[in-house]
Structure formats: structure tokens, C-alpha cells
């Protein structure tokens, strides 16, 4: 899981700051959290995150290289 210094809303701007990278990190955190709460069920995790289907979740997990070692559907 990514590590942040201070609050996510207090990241310094300029010199290397990239909003897209910060948003990817935030998305990774929530994807990992949903997979853990759903005990590895992509269908349940997708519902927790408000995705229409588990394929959307699968695409995001792959795009962001998020891995979860649990059961999978």
C-alpha cells in the first residue's frame, strides 16, 4: 500500500507533483480495501466501490497492478 507523509490533501504542489499519480495511489488504497472487505470476491468488491460490474473492477486492478491473495470469482 502506498505510504503518504501527512494528509492526502496536504501534498506539496510543484516539483514533481502529479495529480494523476496521487489519484492512482488513492484508487489503489480503496481497491485493496474493497478486496479485503469482500474477502477476495470481485463481485462484492465491485458493489462496495459502486462499479456496475466486476469486469470494471478487474480492469482497474490490472491497470494499477493491485494484487489480492484470496478467493476470487
KOLPALO-942172 format. One record per atom (N, C-alpha, C): residue in three letters; y, z, x. Coordinates in steps of 0.001 Angstrom, whole numbers, plus 524288, in hexadecimal, padded with zeros to 5 digits. Example, Ala and Ser with C-alpha at 12.3 -4.5 7.8 and 13.67 -1.06 7.14 Angstrom:
BEGIN
ala7E9C681E7883386ala7EE6C81E788300Cala7F31C81E7883390ser7F73681BA883232ser7FBDC81BE483566ser8001E81EBE83264
//
This chain:
BEGIN
unk7FB698000080353unk800008000080000unk804D88000080381unk808D77FCED80222unk80D867FCC18055Cunk8102380215805A6unk812AE80316809FCunk8156E8080080AC0unk81B4E806FB80ABEunk81E2F80A12807D0unk823D68096F80783unk8268280E4C809A1unk82AE080D6D80C44unk82E12811CF80DFBunk83230812A4809CEunk8323A8173780772unk835FC8184780351unk8346F815967FE44unk8381B815207FAC7unk83731812D67F5A7unk8370D80CE07F5ECunk8340C80A957F279unk833E0804E27F22Aunk839378029E7F0E2unk83C62805997EE2Cunk8418A803B77ECA9unk845AB804947F0D8unk8443F807137F519unk847F7808427F948unk846F38052B7FE3Funk84411800DC7FDEBunk842E37FDC480292unk847F17FB59804A6unk848BD7FB75809CFunk84D7B7F92780C02unk84D827F33B80B56unk851FD7F12A80A17unk852A27EB8580972unk8544C7E90D80E96unk853927E3F280F03unk855037E128813C5unk850997E165817B1unk851A37DFD581C75unk84DFB7E008820E2unk848367E05281F63unk8460F7DC0581D8Aunk840837DBBF81C7Bunk83EE27DD3981702unk842827DF20813C4unk8411C7E07B80E69unk83FC77DB8780B6Bunk83B547DB99808C1unk839C47D73A80571unk837D77D97B80052unk83AB37D8747FC41unk8395B7DA807F720unk833DF7D8D47F584unk832737D4077F6A2unk82D437D2257F511unk828E87D55B7F79Aunk8299E7D6FF7FC74unk825AB7DA2D7FF1Bunk8255E7DFA27FCBEunk829D87E1D87FB6Cunk829F37E7017F8F5unk8274A7E6C97F39Eunk828667E2B47F09Eunk825EE7E2267EB7Funk8200C7E15A7EBFDunk81E587DE7B7EFFEunk818B87DDE67F0F4unk816387E3287F228unk818DC7E6567F543unk816C67EB8A7F68Aunk816557EEEB7F1A8unk81A517EEAE7EE5Eunk81A317F1B07E97Funk815BB7EFCC7E607unk8151B7EAA77E5BBunk810DE7E8877E28Aunk80B8E7EA2E7E4A9unk80AEA7EA3F7E9D4unk805F57EC067EC26unk804B17F19E7EA7Funk808977F4F27EA96unk807D87FA6A7E91Dunk805CE7FAD07E384unk8084D7F7FC7DFF2unk806B07F83D7DA7Dunk8016E7F59A7D98Aunk8004C7F15C7DC54unk7FB337EEE27DBD9unk7F6E47F2947DDA4unk7F7B37F5227E21Bunk7F3D47F8E67E414unk7F3317FD747E058unk7F78D7FF5B7DE4Funk7F766803C47DAAEunk7F473802557D5B8unk7F58A7FDB27D38Funk7F2E47FC077CEC7unk7ED117FB537CFB9unk7EB9D7F9027D426unk7E6127F84D7D552unk7E3577FD927D5E0unk7E5FB8015C7D83Bunk7E3AA806897D8D1unk7E313809347D37Eunk7E738808FA7D046unk7E6F880B767CB20unk7E2EC808E07C7A1unk7E21E803C07C868unk7DE50800D37C549unk7D8E8800FC7C7B8unk7D861803EA7CBF6unk7D3668046D7CEBEunk7D1067FF1A7D00Aunk7D47A7FB827D1AFunk7D2BE7F6627D37Dunk7D23E7F2407CF4Eunk7D3147F3957CA6Funk7D2AF7EFB67C635unk7D7B47EC807C5FFunk7D73F7E7867C737unk7DBD67E41C7C718unk7DDE77E3767C18Cunk7DA7F7E3747BDC2unk7DC2B7E2E47B856unk7DFA27E7807B6BAunk7DDE67EC2E7B7F6unk7E0EF7F0E27B6A5unk7E5E67F1207B9E3unk7E58E7F0057BEEEunk7EA297F0237C254unk7EE427EC3D7C06Dunk7EC8E7E7A17BED4unk7F03A7E3B17BCDAunk7F3197E5C07B809unk7F0447E8597B494unk7F2BC7EAA17AFE7unk7F6A07EEDB7B167unk7F5337F2217B52Cunk7F8BC7F6487B6EFunk7FDDE7F4047B903unk7FD897EF787BB7Cunk8021F7ED0A7BDE0unk805037E95B7BA33unk802E87E8967B584unk805787E5307B1BFunk8047D7DF647B29Eunk800727DE167B5A9unk7FF097D8977B669unk7FBFC7D6BB7B1A5unk7FC6D7D1AD7B07Cunk7F9AD7CF727ABFEunk7F3CC7CF357ACC9unk7F2167CEB07B1ABunk7EC7E7CE417B2B5unk7EB4E7CFEE7B84Eunk7E6527D0A97B963unk7E4D27D2827BE90unk7E56B7CE4B7C2B7unk7E58F7C9447C123unk7E6467C5237C504unk7EBA27C58D7C79Funk7EF967C7027C494unk7F4D07C7D07C6C4unk7F4A07CC287CAD2unk7F1EF7D0637C987unk7F1517D4B27CD38unk7EE697D2D97D213unk7EA2C7D00B7D160unk7E7267CE1E7D5D1unk7EA867CAC17D96Bunk7EDC17C76D7D723unk7F13A7C4257DA46unk7F50A7C76D7DD7Aunk7F7277CB8A7DB16unk7FADA7CEED7DDE6unk7F8197D2187E229unk7F3707D3FD7E100unk7F0767D6E07E4F6unk7EF667D3697E9ACunk7EE0C7CE8D7E8B5unk7ECF07CAED7ECF8unk7F1E77C97D7EFEDunk7F60B7C83D7ED16unk7FAFF7C6AE7EF8Bunk7FD1B7CAE87F330unk7FC937CFCC7F176unk7FEBC7D4257F473unk7FAA87D6D87F7DEunk7F5ED7D4A07F7FEunk7F1BF7D6A97FB4Funk7F0957DC6C7FA2Eunk7F0437DDA77F527unk7EF087E2FA7F37Cunk7E9277E34A7F2A4unk7E6BB7E7237F509unk7E1157E7E87F492unk7E0117ED267F1EBunk7DBFC7ED2A7EEAEunk7DA497F2067EC3Cunk7D4627F23A7EC99unk7D2507F6517EEEDunk7CCAC7F6ED7EF7Aunk7CA7A7FA1F7EAF8unk7C96A7F7767E6BCunk7C7307FA0B7E231unk7C4767F6007DEF4unk7C2F47F7817DA54unk7C0607F3B67D6EDunk7C43C7EF837D56Funk7C24F7EB197D3ABunk7C5A27E6AD7D293unk7C3747E3BA7CDF4unk7C6D67E1EA7CA72unk7C4F97DEAC7C629unk7C7F27D9A57C5DC
//
